[in-house]
Amino acid sequence: MTVSDCAVFGFTIEDATSRSVWDGYVSKLPEANFLQSWDFYEFHKARGKKIVRRLVYRGEEIVGAYAGVVETARRGRYLAIAGGPLIDFSDSKMVSSVFSDIREQGRLLGCVFVRVRPQEVMSDNILQVLSNQGLKRAPMYLSVEFAGVLDLNRSEEEILAGASQGFRRKLRKTAKLDIEITADTSDESIKEFCRLEKLHAERQKYVAFSGDFLKKQFEAFREGGEVLIYTARYEGETLAQNFMIFYGPEASYHYGVSSELGTKYSAAPLLHIAAMEEARKRGCIRYNLWGIVEPDEKSHRFYGVSEFKRSFGCEELRYTPAHDMILKPLQYQKTKLVESARKRIRHV
């Protein structure tokens, strides 16, 4: 079934088949970012995943959208909707129509549950809306729920004025060196990024993404002109690289890697300054540094990178946490037990 008729509420929901129509609507939404972009789901398709893209109409007008990917795990098959649905959560009829459609899509795809993480700032109101639709707080996160965000309506000078002394000190240090900053979409750049990410993971003791995963994601966003690899070099040596995505009103610091030499010379801030300049040219109003942890979580594996992001003087934004729409209650209990244990073990 490709069309859901919610005529009783005045909405029609159907599959999206046009990139231009999808992005023409989604990219104009003030809360949008790459998590609901057309190309992000082209990436999932390239990995052999099943996806859904649904547009919500009131008459001929598009008034909402959501996209999701089917994830298959031993603990249960589920539909993941990160950063969505993109709807007016104050419109109870729209909410009921869209979540009814989400439920139907999950059932058609044979899912045990549907996990959603709306692109909404957390509030008692949004939590109540999700509860009213029968959703329960998920045992694990879906995409980032606590992020550091910079307002790009502020000038570079204003942002630096709000940054920490340590951050400004690093910039003064790098200014004394002849560090070259480039940004491109070449195959050579993503190949270098994959190589550096592997070394970075070995040094920081985390599991690296596969080269195929990174390349497919890069190629999907390159198709829409939404990605740049920023590279810092000193005397021919690669110091650091950032994988940046620009979509709608937001520039996203998606991944970042560095060499030991890059850490020594504090090259990373230069990449961000350059990316912010490009983001402003593209009309972005936010620079999303993404995941951070609480200031007192000093034992958390992401504490160090969180403190680096806080050194920018960013606003700390809490998105609505992931919630689950349970379709098969008995099978879902296995998911809940496994994920709850995994969360404790991994401390995430």
Backbone torsions as a table, in degrees:
resi	resn	phi	psi	omega
1	MET	NA	127.3	-178.0
2	THR	-110.0	-15.2	-179.0
3	VAL	-123.5	127.2	175.7
4	SER	-108.2	119.5	-177.8
5	ASP	-100.0	107.0	177.9
6	CYS	-105.0	52.9	-172.3
7	ALA	-59.3	-29.4	-179.0
8	VAL	-61.6	-27.4	177.7
9	PHE	-105.4	-2.8	177.6
10	GLY	85.8	18.1	-179.1
11	PHE	-118.9	149.4	170.0
12	THR	-125.4	134.7	-178.7
13	ILE	-122.9	127.9	-176.7
14	GLU	-144.1	164.3	179.1
15	ASP	-62.9	140.6	173.4
16	ALA	-87.7	132.7	-178.4
17	THR	-122.7	-3.7	-175.9
18	SER	-123.0	122.9	175.8
19	ARG	-58.5	-45.1	-175.4
20	SER	-64.6	-38.8	178.5
21	VAL	-68.0	-45.5	-179.2
22	TRP	-60.5	-58.7	-177.0
23	ASP	-67.7	-28.9	177.3
24	GLY	-62.5	-29.7	176.9
25	TYR	-90.8	-55.2	-171.8
26	VAL	-63.2	-44.2	-174.8
27	SER	-66.5	-15.4	179.6
28	LYS	-88.7	-9.6	-178.7
29	LEU	-73.8	136.4	-175.7
30	PRO	-63.6	-26.3	-178.1
31	GLU	-93.0	-2.2	-170.9
32	ALA	-71.6	150.1	165.6
33	ASN	-149.5	-171.7	-170.8
34	PHE	-63.5	-17.2	-177.2
35	LEU	-61.3	-23.0	177.3
36	GLN	-117.7	19.4	178.9
37	SER	-76.4	158.3	177.2
38	TRP	-60.2	-44.9	-172.8
39	ASP	-69.4	-27.3	177.9
40	PHE	-62.7	-33.2	-179.6
41	TYR	-86.9	-19.8	167.7
42	GLU	-66.1	-37.1	175.2
43	PHE	-60.8	-46.6	179.4
44	HIS	-62.8	-39.6	177.6
45	LYS	-62.4	-39.4	179.6
46	ALA	-63.8	-22.3	177.3
47	ARG	-91.0	7.2	177.8
48	GLY	82.5	16.7	-178.9
49	LYS	-88.9	150.3	170.9
50	LYS	-83.8	139.5	-179.2
51	ILE	-129.8	163.2	169.1
52	VAL	-130.0	142.7	171.1
53	ARG	-134.8	119.3	-174.6
54	ARG	-127.3	135.3	176.8
55	LEU	-110.3	139.1	-178.5
56	VAL	-105.0	124.5	-178.8
57	TYR	-114.7	141.7	164.2
58	ARG	-115.6	102.5	-169.9
59	GLY	67.6	-125.3	179.0
60	GLU	-93.9	-5.4	-174.3
61	GLU	-92.6	132.4	173.6
62	ILE	-77.7	127.2	-177.5
63	VAL	-126.4	3.4	179.5
64	GLY	-173.9	167.2	-179.2
65	ALA	-161.2	155.1	167.3
66	TYR	-156.4	146.4	176.4
67	ALA	-130.2	147.5	179.8
68	GLY	-150.3	164.8	179.9
69	VAL	-128.4	141.8	178.2
70	VAL	-85.7	123.5	177.0
71	GLU	-108.6	130.7	-179.3
72	THR	-108.8	118.3	179.7
73	ALA	-134.6	159.3	-179.8
74	ARG	-61.5	-27.9	-179.0
75	ARG	-80.9	-7.0	178.1
76	GLY	142.1	140.0	178.2
77	ARG	-78.5	134.3	-178.7
78	TYR	-146.9	158.6	176.6
79	LEU	-100.0	122.6	-178.3
80	ALA	-105.5	123.7	179.2
81	ILE	-118.6	89.7	-178.2
82	ALA	-88.3	129.4	179.6
83	GLY	76.0	19.2	-178.5
84	GLY	-151.7	177.4	1.9
85	PRO	-73.3	154.6	178.3
86	LEU	-96.3	90.8	-175.6
87	ILE	-142.5	172.8	174.7
88	ASP	-85.6	101.5	-176.4
89	PHE	-71.8	-8.5	175.9
90	SER	-85.8	-10.0	179.3
91	ASP	-95.1	98.9	-174.1
92	SER	-61.8	-33.5	179.6
93	LYS	-70.2	-40.4	176.6
94	MET	-64.2	-44.0	179.7
95	VAL	-58.8	-47.3	-179.6
96	SER	-62.4	-41.7	-179.9
97	SER	-64.1	-46.9	-175.8
98	VAL	-68.9	-43.4	-179.2
99	PHE	-70.7	-27.1	171.9
100	SER	-65.5	-40.2	178.6
101	ASP	-68.3	-40.8	177.8
102	ILE	-60.1	-43.3	178.6
103	ARG	-60.2	-43.2	-179.1
104	GLU	-66.0	-41.2	178.1
105	GLN	-62.8	-41.6	177.8
106	GLY	-61.2	-41.3	179.1
107	ARG	-66.8	-43.3	179.5
108	LEU	-61.0	-30.8	-179.1
109	LEU	-90.3	4.7	176.2
110	GLY	69.7	32.9	-175.6
111	CYS	-87.3	148.6	174.8
112	VAL	-76.4	-35.3	178.6
113	PHE	-156.5	167.1	172.6
114	VAL	-117.8	129.5	178.2
115	ARG	-109.0	125.2	179.4
116	VAL	-121.2	144.0	171.5
117	ARG	-133.1	91.2	-175.1
118	PRO	-60.9	150.6	178.4
119	GLN	-86.2	57.5	-176.7
120	GLU	-129.6	140.8	174.4
121	VAL	-63.4	136.6	-177.0
122	MET	-63.4	134.3	177.2
123	SER	-153.8	161.2	176.7
124	ASP	-60.3	-34.2	-177.3
125	ASN	-65.3	-48.1	-177.5
126	ILE	-67.9	-34.1	177.5
127	LEU	-65.1	-37.2	178.5
128	GLN	-68.7	-38.9	178.2
129	VAL	-59.5	-45.4	-179.5
130	LEU	-66.4	-39.0	177.8
131	SER	-63.5	-39.9	179.2
132	ASN	-62.7	-25.7	178.3
133	GLN	-89.2	5.2	176.4
134	GLY	86.0	10.5	-179.2
135	LEU	-84.3	150.0	179.9
136	LYS	-119.1	148.9	177.2
137	ARG	-56.3	128.7	-177.2
138	ALA	-74.1	147.1	177.9
139	PRO	-72.9	-17.8	178.0
140	MET	-131.4	159.1	179.7
141	TYR	-75.3	164.3	171.0
142	LEU	-134.0	107.4	-172.2
143	SER	63.3	-176.0	-174.1
144	VAL	-73.8	135.9	178.3
145	GLU	-111.5	-13.9	-178.6
146	PHE	-137.1	112.0	-169.3
147	ALA	-128.9	155.8	172.0
148	GLY	-101.5	124.4	-173.3
149	VAL	-128.9	138.0	177.0
150	LEU	-110.2	140.8	178.5
151	ASP	-85.9	111.7	-177.9
152	LEU	-81.0	-0.1	170.3
153	ASN	-72.0	-17.6	173.4
154	ARG	-82.1	146.5	178.9
155	SER	-73.3	167.6	176.4
156	GLU	-58.3	-40.6	-179.7
157	GLU	-63.0	-40.2	-179.6
158	GLU	-68.7	-39.2	178.4
159	ILE	-64.8	-43.8	179.6
160	LEU	-65.2	-33.6	178.2
161	ALA	-64.5	-30.2	179.8
162	GLY	-89.8	-6.2	-179.8
163	ALA	-78.1	165.7	-179.6
164	SER	-72.4	160.2	176.7
165	GLN	-60.8	-36.9	179.1
166	GLY	-62.2	-40.3	179.1
167	PHE	-64.2	-46.1	-180.0
168	ARG	-65.7	-33.9	177.6
169	ARG	-64.1	-40.3	178.4
170	LYS	-62.8	-40.3	178.7
171	LEU	-64.9	-40.5	178.0
172	ARG	-64.7	-36.0	179.1
173	LYS	-64.7	-46.3	-178.3
174	THR	-71.3	-25.9	-179.8
175	ALA	-63.3	-23.2	-179.5
176	LYS	-81.3	-9.3	-179.0
177	LEU	-106.3	156.4	178.5
178	ASP	-91.9	68.4	-178.6
179	ILE	-89.2	128.8	-179.6
180	GLU	-93.4	131.4	176.5
181	ILE	-113.6	125.1	176.8
182	THR	-126.7	159.3	176.6
183	ALA	-142.8	124.8	-179.7
184	ASP	-157.3	-178.3	-179.5
185	THR	-126.1	31.8	-176.3
186	SER	-78.2	155.2	175.0
187	ASP	-61.8	-33.5	-179.7
188	GLU	-63.7	-38.2	-178.0
189	SER	-67.7	-42.4	-179.9
190	ILE	-72.1	-31.8	175.9
191	LYS	-63.2	-43.3	178.2
192	GLU	-65.8	-37.8	178.8
193	PHE	-61.8	-44.6	179.6
194	CYS	-61.6	-41.0	179.1
195	ARG	-64.5	-45.6	-177.8
196	LEU	-69.8	-34.9	179.5
197	GLU	-64.2	-38.1	178.4
198	LYS	-63.3	-44.9	179.3
199	LEU	-66.8	-39.9	178.7
200	HIS	-62.3	-41.4	179.9
201	ALA	-65.2	-39.9	178.4
202	GLU	-63.6	-39.5	-178.3
203	ARG	-72.1	-39.1	-177.0
204	GLN	-93.0	-2.0	176.0
205	LYS	61.3	53.6	170.6
206	TYR	-132.0	166.4	-178.6
207	VAL	-83.5	119.5	-177.7
208	ALA	-73.9	151.4	169.7
209	PHE	-68.1	152.2	175.4
210	SER	-72.4	154.0	176.9
211	GLY	-59.5	-37.2	-179.7
212	ASP	-64.0	-41.5	178.7
213	PHE	-59.8	-49.6	-177.9
214	LEU	-66.6	-42.3	-177.9
215	LYS	-66.0	-42.3	179.5
216	LYS	-63.5	-39.8	178.9
217	GLN	-66.2	-45.1	178.3
218	PHE	-58.8	-46.6	-177.8
219	GLU	-64.5	-36.9	179.9
220	ALA	-65.5	-46.3	-179.6
221	PHE	-73.5	-27.4	176.7
222	ARG	-65.5	-34.3	179.8
223	GLU	-56.5	-37.8	-179.7
224	GLY	-96.3	7.3	-179.9
225	GLY	66.6	34.3	-172.3
226	GLU	-112.0	6.8	-175.5
227	VAL	-132.1	148.1	171.2
228	LEU	-143.0	139.6	171.1
229	ILE	-99.5	116.7	177.4
230	TYR	-93.3	133.4	-177.3
231	THR	-130.2	133.7	173.9
232	ALA	-108.5	127.0	-180.0
233	ARG	-127.5	146.2	176.7
234	TYR	-137.4	119.0	-178.2
235	GLU	51.8	42.9	176.4
236	GLY	83.1	-5.5	-179.4
237	GLU	-98.5	135.4	176.6
238	THR	-76.3	123.3	-179.2
239	LEU	-94.5	-44.6	-175.8
240	ALA	-160.8	156.5	176.5
241	GLN	-141.7	144.6	173.6
242	ASN	-121.5	136.2	175.8
243	PHE	-99.6	103.9	-174.3
244	MET	-107.4	138.5	175.8
245	ILE	-119.4	133.0	178.8
246	PHE	-117.1	116.2	-178.8
247	TYR	-146.0	124.1	178.5
248	GLY	56.8	-129.4	-175.3
249	PRO	-84.3	2.4	-170.1
250	GLU	-129.1	137.3	168.7
251	ALA	-102.4	131.4	-174.7
252	SER	-117.4	124.6	170.8
253	TYR	-78.9	93.1	-170.1
254	HIS	-79.7	-54.0	176.9
255	TYR	-139.5	151.7	174.9
256	GLY	-143.0	139.3	179.4
257	VAL	-137.2	157.7	178.0
258	SER	-150.1	159.9	174.2
259	SER	-93.1	171.8	175.9
260	GLU	-61.0	-37.7	178.5
261	LEU	-66.5	-36.0	178.7
262	GLY	-64.5	-37.4	176.2
263	THR	-65.9	-41.9	179.6
264	LYS	-60.0	-42.4	-176.6
265	TYR	-92.0	0.8	177.5
266	SER	53.9	53.3	-175.2
267	ALA	-79.4	-23.6	-172.3
268	ALA	-56.1	-43.1	-178.9
269	PRO	-57.3	-33.2	179.3
270	LEU	-62.9	-37.4	179.8
271	LEU	-64.8	-40.6	-179.3
272	HIS	-68.3	-41.1	178.1
273	ILE	-59.9	-42.7	179.5
274	ALA	-66.2	-40.5	-179.7
275	ALA	-67.7	-36.1	177.4
276	MET	-63.8	-38.5	177.6
277	GLU	-62.2	-43.3	177.9
278	GLU	-65.9	-39.5	-179.6
279	ALA	-60.2	-42.7	178.4
280	ARG	-62.5	-40.6	178.8
281	LYS	-61.0	-33.0	-178.8
282	ARG	-85.2	-1.5	178.7
283	GLY	86.7	12.6	177.9
284	CYS	-70.9	144.7	179.9
285	ILE	-111.9	-8.5	178.7
286	ARG	-131.5	147.5	172.8
287	TYR	-121.6	106.9	-173.8
288	ASN	-94.7	111.9	177.1
289	LEU	-81.3	-10.7	178.6
290	TRP	65.4	-147.9	-158.0
291	GLY	-54.7	131.6	171.6
292	ILE	-133.6	161.9	174.9
293	VAL	-117.7	171.7	-177.6
294	GLU	-63.2	147.2	-178.5
295	PRO	-58.7	-26.9	-178.2
296	ASP	-92.1	1.6	179.8
297	GLU	-87.4	63.4	-172.8
298	LYS	-69.5	-19.8	178.6
299	SER	-89.0	-6.4	-178.3
300	HIS	-69.7	141.9	-177.2
301	ARG	-65.3	-19.1	179.2
302	PHE	-101.6	12.8	-177.6
303	TYR	-62.8	-45.6	-177.6
304	GLY	-60.8	-48.2	-179.1
305	VAL	-68.7	-30.3	177.1
306	SER	-65.2	-41.4	178.7
307	GLU	-66.5	-35.5	175.1
308	PHE	-61.4	-44.8	-179.9
309	LYS	-66.2	-39.0	177.8
310	ARG	-64.4	-25.6	-178.7
311	SER	-64.6	-15.5	176.0
312	PHE	-74.7	-15.3	-174.0
313	GLY	79.9	34.2	-174.2
314	CYS	-77.8	157.3	170.3
315	GLU	-76.5	140.6	179.3
316	GLU	-98.9	115.2	-171.2
317	LEU	-113.5	127.9	177.2
318	ARG	-104.1	114.5	174.5
319	TYR	-80.8	160.9	173.6
320	THR	-59.4	127.7	-177.5
321	PRO	-68.6	162.5	-178.7
322	ALA	-62.1	138.9	176.7
323	HIS	-128.3	150.2	-178.8
324	ASP	-111.8	134.8	169.4
325	MET	-97.9	109.9	-172.6
326	ILE	-86.4	121.5	-178.4
327	LEU	-102.9	-32.7	179.9
328	LYS	-130.0	89.7	-170.4
329	PRO	-55.7	-43.4	-177.3
330	LEU	-64.9	-44.7	179.0
331	GLN	-69.4	-30.8	-179.2
332	TYR	-65.5	-31.1	-180.0
333	GLN	-58.8	-35.1	176.7
334	LYS	-64.3	-44.2	177.8
335	THR	-58.1	-47.0	-176.7
336	LYS	-61.5	-43.1	-179.4
337	LEU	-65.9	-46.7	-178.1
338	VAL	-64.3	-46.7	-176.6
339	GLU	-69.9	-36.5	178.1
340	SER	-63.2	-41.5	177.8
341	ALA	-66.5	-42.7	-179.2
342	ARG	-63.5	-38.0	179.3
343	LYS	-63.8	-40.5	179.0
344	ARG	-67.0	-43.3	-177.2
345	ILE	-67.1	-43.8	-176.5
346	ARG	-84.3	-13.2	-178.3
347	HIS	54.2	55.5	179.0
348	VAL	-124.5	NA	NA
